[in-house]
């Protein structure tokens, strides 16, 4: 049951779940996910990882559960806000690509009539469903999990599940494009564009530049490998990256690029820059298709 989250990129879903669990129990939590710790404890690979702040050695100074963990928490909050903003502006289709152990279909306060499509591998979705069934969790939107390989053709699976490309969609690719080959990223962006009606939105994460050897040897990377056996640098695709933001702009989308530190300043919490910073190259991209009535585009994080 746990094979899909015990190795490779699937294991990073447990890493993010542990970070969300720790954040959930902070008094100043940026985001709360009551399901996250149950995923962490259900998998043998992560059963002994911390799920509460008091279990983190060194607190916020810890490179893994402090610095990287708060990065994931901040990213969760920002993307929560982005999706809910789209929903409250009238979007009723949400597609989470590479959903992992994401529980937004359960923990966010969606307006009536929202459908949340979760696209990931069959193994990851099966593990997730087993834990949610054990908790007797009830979604707050219509949840539609879809097993698909995002490196291949997944549009047909999405449409067969009821997705309507004539209606606006809020797309999310959180922690996904970092791991895709360049050709797969280009196909994914092209597919999103093809399936997006006016008023659709898209948010995703990239690395904006190639990191130096000094950054690649930073404690965020080395501690994550040593403590939990996840070699993030080996999982990141090593080839030249496409400029998906420029491609979307050329297709008529309005695109805004932010750094995580923009949101640390906005919320007063989250990671801050440091020397040889493993987070400095990270960029969060917010894009919006042209509105139907010519009004200004809104909702760029």
FIKOLLO-688687 format. One record per residue (C-alpha): z negated, y, x; residue in one letter. Coordinates in pm, 1 decimal. Example, Ala and Ser with C-alpha at 12.3 -4.5 7.8 and 13.67 -1.06 7.14 Angstrom:
// residues 2
+----------+----------+----------+---------+
:       pz :       py :       px : residuo :
+----------+----------+----------+---------+
:   -780.0 :   -450.0 :   1230.0 :       a :
:   -714.0 :   -106.0 :   1367.0 :       s :
+----------+----------+----------+---------+
// end
This chain:
// residues 301
+----------+----------+----------+---------+
:       pz :       py :       px : residuo :
+----------+----------+----------+---------+
:      0.0 :      0.0 :      0.0 :       x :
:    -83.3 :    243.0 :    282.8 :       x :
:    220.8 :    165.3 :    499.2 :       x :
:    404.0 :    482.4 :    399.7 :       x :
:    120.5 :    710.6 :    511.6 :       x :
:      3.3 :    511.4 :    812.3 :       x :
:    285.9 :    596.2 :   1050.8 :       x :
:    537.4 :    860.6 :   1151.0 :       x :
:    587.0 :   1168.4 :    937.6 :       x :
:    407.0 :    997.4 :    647.7 :       x :
:     85.4 :   1010.4 :    850.1 :       x :
:    105.3 :   1388.8 :    859.0 :       x :
:     49.1 :   1383.5 :    481.3 :       x :
:   -298.6 :   1245.5 :    552.5 :       x :
:   -351.7 :   1517.2 :    814.6 :       x :
:   -274.6 :   1788.5 :    559.8 :       x :
:   -487.3 :   1614.1 :    296.2 :       x :
:   -786.1 :   1611.9 :    532.0 :       x :
:   -738.2 :   1982.6 :    601.5 :       x :
:   -723.8 :   2055.2 :    228.5 :       x :
:  -1034.5 :   1845.5 :    170.9 :       x :
:  -1230.4 :   2037.7 :    434.1 :       x :
:  -1109.7 :   2369.2 :    292.3 :       x :
:  -1206.8 :   2264.6 :    -59.8 :       x :
:  -1572.1 :   2243.4 :     43.7 :       x :
:  -1582.8 :   2584.7 :    213.2 :       x :
:  -1761.3 :   2855.9 :     13.5 :       x :
:  -1472.3 :   3093.1 :     95.1 :       x :
:  -1196.5 :   2837.0 :     29.1 :       x :
:   -842.6 :   2969.3 :     26.4 :       x :
:   -734.9 :   2672.1 :   -186.4 :       x :
:   -913.8 :   2382.0 :   -352.7 :       x :
:   -780.3 :   2029.2 :   -385.9 :       x :
:  -1040.6 :   1789.3 :   -530.4 :       x :
:   -806.3 :   1493.0 :   -482.7 :       x :
:   -743.7 :   1538.3 :   -110.6 :       x :
:  -1052.8 :   1363.5 :     24.8 :       x :
:   -981.6 :   1057.6 :   -187.9 :       x :
:   -642.1 :   1011.7 :    -20.6 :       x :
:   -802.8 :   1043.8 :    322.2 :       x :
:  -1070.1 :    784.4 :    246.7 :       x :
:   -824.2 :    543.0 :     80.7 :       x :
:   -613.5 :    492.7 :    395.5 :       x :
:   -749.0 :    291.4 :    686.8 :       x :
:   -572.5 :    523.6 :    932.0 :       x :
:   -780.0 :    822.1 :    816.6 :       x :
:  -1092.1 :    667.5 :    664.7 :       x :
:  -1316.7 :    815.6 :    936.4 :       x :
:  -1160.8 :   1162.0 :    951.3 :       x :
:  -1372.1 :   1460.1 :    843.2 :       x :
:  -1338.0 :   1581.2 :    484.8 :       x :
:  -1613.3 :   1845.9 :    482.0 :       x :
:  -1679.1 :   2147.0 :    707.3 :       x :
:  -2007.7 :   2004.6 :    833.5 :       x :
:  -1824.1 :   1703.0 :    973.9 :       x :
:  -1603.2 :   1917.4 :   1199.8 :       x :
:  -1733.8 :   1943.1 :   1557.6 :       x :
:  -1718.8 :   2306.0 :   1666.6 :       x :
:  -1631.5 :   2441.8 :   1321.0 :       x :
:  -1345.5 :   2693.5 :   1313.4 :       x :
:  -1319.1 :   2680.5 :   1693.2 :       x :
:  -1204.8 :   2317.9 :   1676.0 :       x :
:   -829.3 :   2313.3 :   1757.9 :       x :
:   -750.4 :   2040.6 :   1505.3 :       x :
:   -971.2 :   2073.3 :   1197.2 :       x :
:  -1064.2 :   2434.4 :   1258.5 :       x :
:   -747.9 :   2613.7 :   1371.1 :       x :
:   -472.7 :   2378.0 :   1249.1 :       x :
:   -675.7 :   2288.5 :    940.9 :       x :
:   -713.4 :   2651.5 :    836.7 :       x :
:   -340.9 :   2699.1 :    895.7 :       x :
:   -269.0 :   2423.5 :    644.4 :       x :
:   -519.5 :   2574.3 :    402.5 :       x :
:   -358.9 :   2917.9 :    428.6 :       x :
:    -12.6 :   2766.3 :    383.2 :       x :
:   -137.1 :   2580.8 :     75.3 :       x :
:   -273.4 :   2900.7 :    -80.0 :       x :
:     38.0 :   3105.2 :     -8.2 :       x :
:    271.3 :   2842.5 :   -151.6 :       x :
:     44.5 :   2786.3 :   -452.5 :       x :
:     73.7 :   3157.9 :   -525.1 :       x :
:    449.6 :   3152.2 :   -474.8 :       x :
:    505.1 :   2867.4 :   -720.6 :       x :
:    272.1 :   3006.7 :   -985.2 :       x :
:    435.0 :   3348.0 :   -955.9 :       x :
:    774.7 :   3188.9 :  -1022.2 :       x :
:    633.2 :   2994.5 :  -1317.5 :       x :
:    474.6 :   3301.0 :  -1471.9 :       x :
:    808.3 :   3482.7 :  -1439.8 :       x :
:    963.4 :   3213.2 :  -1657.8 :       x :
:   1070.3 :   2927.5 :  -1427.8 :       x :
:    988.2 :   2590.1 :  -1584.6 :       x :
:   1132.3 :   2349.0 :  -1326.6 :       x :
:    945.5 :   2297.8 :   -999.2 :       x :
:   1085.5 :   2066.4 :   -731.7 :       x :
:    862.8 :   1971.7 :   -437.7 :       x :
:   1073.6 :   1815.8 :   -163.0 :       x :
:    886.3 :   1588.8 :     75.4 :       x :
:    590.0 :   1609.9 :   -160.9 :       x :
:    361.8 :   1380.8 :     37.1 :       x :
:     10.9 :   1390.5 :   -108.4 :       x :
:     67.8 :   1724.7 :   -280.1 :       x :
:   -133.9 :   1750.8 :   -603.9 :       x :
:     -6.8 :   2079.5 :   -740.4 :       x :
:     99.8 :   1899.3 :  -1058.8 :       x :
:   -270.0 :   1822.1 :  -1113.1 :       x :
:   -468.7 :   2110.7 :   -972.1 :       x :
:   -272.4 :   2426.0 :  -1060.5 :       x :
:   -289.3 :   2606.5 :  -1393.3 :       x :
:     73.8 :   2578.7 :  -1501.0 :       x :
:    214.5 :   2763.8 :  -1802.7 :       x :
:    315.9 :   2540.1 :  -2095.2 :       x :
:    644.6 :   2356.8 :  -2059.3 :       x :
:    651.5 :   2319.5 :  -1679.5 :       x :
:    793.7 :   2004.8 :  -1520.9 :       x :
:    701.8 :   1927.9 :  -1159.2 :       x :
:    936.3 :   1693.7 :   -972.2 :       x :
:    785.3 :   1530.6 :   -662.1 :       x :
:   1046.1 :   1386.1 :   -423.8 :       x :
:    937.6 :   1156.4 :   -140.5 :       x :
:    967.5 :    800.3 :    -18.0 :       x :
:    872.7 :    514.7 :   -249.5 :       x :
:    589.1 :    406.3 :    -16.5 :       x :
:    422.9 :    747.2 :     -6.6 :       x :
:    452.0 :    791.0 :   -383.2 :       x :
:    309.6 :    442.2 :   -446.9 :       x :
:      3.2 :    511.0 :   -231.1 :       x :
:    -47.5 :    844.2 :   -400.4 :       x :
:    -15.9 :    695.9 :   -748.5 :       x :
:   -266.8 :    421.3 :   -672.6 :       x :
:   -531.5 :    673.8 :   -571.3 :       x :
:   -461.1 :    903.7 :   -865.6 :       x :
:   -476.8 :    611.9 :  -1109.0 :       x :
:   -811.0 :    508.1 :   -962.5 :       x :
:   -938.6 :    861.5 :  -1027.9 :       x :
:   -785.3 :    864.4 :  -1378.8 :       x :
:   -633.0 :   1199.3 :  -1288.9 :       x :
:   -439.1 :   1387.1 :  -1557.0 :       x :
:   -160.3 :   1629.9 :  -1459.8 :       x :
:   -157.8 :   1988.2 :  -1583.6 :       x :
:    223.6 :   1988.1 :  -1606.4 :       x :
:    480.6 :   1720.9 :  -1679.6 :       x :
:    490.2 :   1529.4 :  -1351.6 :       x :
:    802.2 :   1340.1 :  -1248.5 :       x :
:    769.1 :   1152.1 :   -915.4 :       x :
:   1104.1 :   1052.0 :   -765.8 :       x :
:   1159.5 :    808.7 :   -478.2 :       x :
:   1442.3 :    931.0 :   -254.8 :       x :
:   1539.2 :    976.7 :    110.2 :       x :
:   1593.6 :   1347.9 :    165.1 :       x :
:   1823.9 :   1274.2 :    457.5 :       x :
:   2067.0 :   1122.8 :    207.9 :       x :
:   2202.1 :   1211.9 :   -138.7 :       x :
:   1905.8 :   1281.1 :   -366.3 :       x :
:   2064.5 :   1520.3 :   -616.1 :       x :
:   2178.2 :   1241.2 :   -847.9 :       x :
:   1827.0 :   1096.1 :   -864.9 :       x :
:   1688.3 :   1438.2 :   -951.8 :       x :
:   1941.3 :   1500.1 :  -1228.0 :       x :
:   1890.0 :   1151.8 :  -1371.6 :       x :
:   1519.1 :   1233.0 :  -1409.6 :       x :
:   1596.8 :   1527.1 :  -1638.2 :       x :
:   1648.3 :   1810.0 :  -1392.0 :       x :
:   1881.6 :   2075.2 :  -1534.2 :       x :
:   2076.8 :   2278.3 :  -1273.9 :       x :
:   2162.2 :   2533.4 :  -1542.7 :       x :
:   1796.2 :   2636.4 :  -1559.5 :       x :
:   1610.6 :   2830.1 :  -1284.1 :       x :
:   1406.4 :   2623.9 :  -1042.5 :       x :
:   1117.1 :   2690.6 :   -804.0 :       x :
:   1192.2 :   2481.4 :   -494.2 :       x :
:    933.7 :   2400.9 :   -227.2 :       x :
:    981.5 :   2232.0 :    110.8 :       x :
:    635.9 :   2251.1 :    266.8 :       x :
:    614.4 :   2098.1 :    613.1 :       x :
:    951.1 :   1923.2 :    573.6 :       x :
:   1234.3 :   2094.6 :    757.0 :       x :
:   1048.6 :   2070.0 :   1088.5 :       x :
:   1112.6 :   1695.7 :   1087.5 :       x :
:   1471.0 :   1683.5 :    958.7 :       x :
:   1777.7 :   1661.1 :   1184.0 :       x :
:   1987.8 :   1976.7 :   1173.9 :       x :
:   2266.6 :   1814.5 :    971.3 :       x :
:   2015.7 :   1692.5 :    711.3 :       x :
:   1863.9 :   2041.5 :    686.8 :       x :
:   2207.2 :   2194.0 :    627.5 :       x :
:   2283.4 :   1937.2 :    356.4 :       x :
:   1946.9 :   1996.6 :    193.1 :       x :
:   1993.2 :   2373.3 :    182.2 :       x :
:   2348.5 :   2334.7 :     51.8 :       x :
:   2226.4 :   2097.9 :   -219.7 :       x :
:   1951.3 :   2337.7 :   -324.3 :       x :
:   2204.9 :   2617.8 :   -347.3 :       x :
:   2442.5 :   2403.1 :   -552.5 :       x :
:   2164.9 :   2302.2 :   -795.5 :       x :
:   2009.7 :   2649.4 :   -831.8 :       x :
:   2071.5 :   2869.9 :  -1132.0 :       x :
:   2008.7 :   3245.2 :  -1124.7 :       x :
:   1638.7 :   3337.7 :  -1090.2 :       x :
:   1563.7 :   3026.9 :   -881.8 :       x :
:   1329.0 :   3056.4 :   -583.3 :       x :
:   1280.4 :   2860.8 :   -262.7 :       x :
:    998.4 :   2852.0 :     -8.6 :       x :
:    997.1 :   2651.7 :    313.9 :       x :
:    859.1 :   2641.6 :    667.7 :       x :
:   1042.8 :   2641.4 :   1001.4 :       x :
:    981.8 :   2687.4 :   1372.5 :       x :
:   1153.5 :   3014.0 :   1461.0 :       x :
:   1211.2 :   2940.2 :   1830.5 :       x :
:   1189.0 :   2670.9 :   2096.8 :       x :
:    833.4 :   2653.4 :   2229.1 :       x :
:    757.7 :   2686.9 :   2600.2 :       x :
:    595.1 :   2404.6 :   2802.6 :       x :
:    270.5 :   2604.8 :   2797.6 :       x :
:    272.4 :   2616.3 :   2418.5 :       x :
:    366.4 :   2248.4 :   2393.1 :       x :
:     56.5 :   2162.5 :   2595.3 :       x :
:   -174.2 :   2376.1 :   2377.4 :       x :
:   -495.2 :   2223.9 :   2234.4 :       x :
:   -354.6 :   2215.9 :   1879.7 :       x :
:    -95.4 :   1959.4 :   1988.2 :       x :
:   -296.5 :   1767.4 :   2247.6 :       x :
:   -610.4 :   1739.7 :   2033.3 :       x :
:   -415.2 :   1621.7 :   1729.1 :       x :
:   -257.3 :   1345.0 :   1936.7 :       x :
:   -580.9 :   1243.1 :   2107.2 :       x :
:   -802.7 :   1241.7 :   1799.3 :       x :
:   -584.5 :   1118.1 :   1515.7 :       x :
:   -286.3 :    967.6 :   1695.3 :       x :
:    -25.4 :   1208.4 :   1556.8 :       x :
:    224.0 :   1336.8 :   1814.1 :       x :
:    357.4 :   1637.8 :   1626.0 :       x :
:    593.4 :   1733.6 :   1906.5 :       x :
:    754.3 :   1389.2 :   1898.5 :       x :
:    795.7 :   1410.9 :   1521.4 :       x :
:    962.1 :   1753.7 :   1528.3 :       x :
:   1338.7 :   1717.2 :   1551.4 :       x :
:   1435.4 :   1816.6 :   1905.5 :       x :
:   1791.7 :   1929.7 :   1836.9 :       x :
:   1911.1 :   2290.0 :   1795.3 :       x :
:   1797.8 :   2423.9 :   1459.4 :       x :
:   2030.3 :   2579.7 :   1202.4 :       x :
:   1962.6 :   2929.8 :   1075.3 :       x :
:   1900.7 :   2830.1 :    713.7 :       x :
:   1770.5 :   3175.2 :    621.8 :       x :
:   2098.6 :   3334.9 :    730.2 :       x :
:   2294.4 :   3065.5 :    548.7 :       x :
:   2105.0 :   3131.8 :    225.5 :       x :
:   2163.1 :   3504.8 :    264.2 :       x :
:   2535.8 :   3443.3 :    308.1 :       x :
:   2527.9 :   3247.6 :    -18.8 :       x :
:   2381.7 :   3544.4 :   -204.2 :       x :
:   2009.2 :   3466.0 :   -189.3 :       x :
:   1760.2 :   3740.0 :   -106.9 :       x :
:   1557.7 :   3611.6 :    188.5 :       x :
:   1223.3 :   3724.5 :    328.6 :       x :
:   1070.4 :   3583.3 :    649.1 :       x :
:    694.5 :   3597.0 :    708.2 :       x :
:    455.6 :   3479.9 :    977.3 :       x :
:    131.1 :   3298.5 :    891.1 :       x :
:    -57.5 :   3592.5 :   1038.4 :       x :
:     89.6 :   3822.7 :    772.7 :       x :
:   -112.3 :   3622.5 :    521.0 :       x :
:   -421.6 :   3592.2 :    740.3 :       x :
:   -433.5 :   3970.9 :    725.8 :       x :
:   -365.8 :   3974.2 :    352.3 :       x :
:   -639.8 :   3725.1 :    264.4 :       x :
:   -884.2 :   3811.8 :    541.3 :       x :
:   -908.3 :   3443.6 :    634.2 :       x :
:   -697.1 :   3200.9 :    831.4 :       x :
:   -584.5 :   3152.6 :   1192.2 :       x :
:   -535.1 :   3444.0 :   1431.0 :       x :
:   -297.0 :   3466.9 :   1729.9 :       x :
:   -409.0 :   3318.4 :   2060.1 :       x :
:   -256.2 :   3265.3 :   2408.7 :       x :
:      8.1 :   2989.0 :   2426.2 :       x :
:     -4.8 :   2977.0 :   2050.9 :       x :
:    124.6 :   2661.9 :   1876.2 :       x :
:    149.4 :   2857.3 :   1550.3 :       x :
:    331.2 :   3164.8 :   1682.9 :       x :
:    679.4 :   3020.6 :   1621.5 :       x :
:    603.9 :   2917.8 :   1264.0 :       x :
:    786.2 :   3110.3 :    994.2 :       x :
:    752.5 :   3088.1 :    617.0 :       x :
:   1076.5 :   3165.8 :    437.7 :       x :
:   1088.8 :   3291.1 :     77.6 :       x :
:   1427.6 :   3310.8 :    -92.9 :       x :
:   1542.2 :   3402.7 :   -441.0 :       x :
:   1874.5 :   3356.5 :   -615.8 :       x :
:   2017.9 :   3661.8 :   -785.6 :       x :
:   1855.3 :   3746.1 :  -1122.4 :       x :
:   2070.4 :   3718.8 :  -1432.4 :       x :
:   2019.6 :   4079.3 :  -1545.3 :       x :
:   2053.0 :   4266.0 :  -1218.6 :       x :
:   1683.0 :   4353.5 :  -1193.1 :       x :
:   1524.8 :   4357.6 :   -844.2 :       x :
:   1434.5 :   4017.0 :   -700.5 :       x :
:   1060.1 :   3948.0 :   -711.6 :       x :
:    817.2 :   3689.3 :   -581.3 :       x :
:    878.4 :   3674.4 :   -203.7 :       x :
:    527.3 :   3573.1 :   -105.8 :       x :
+----------+----------+----------+---------+
// end
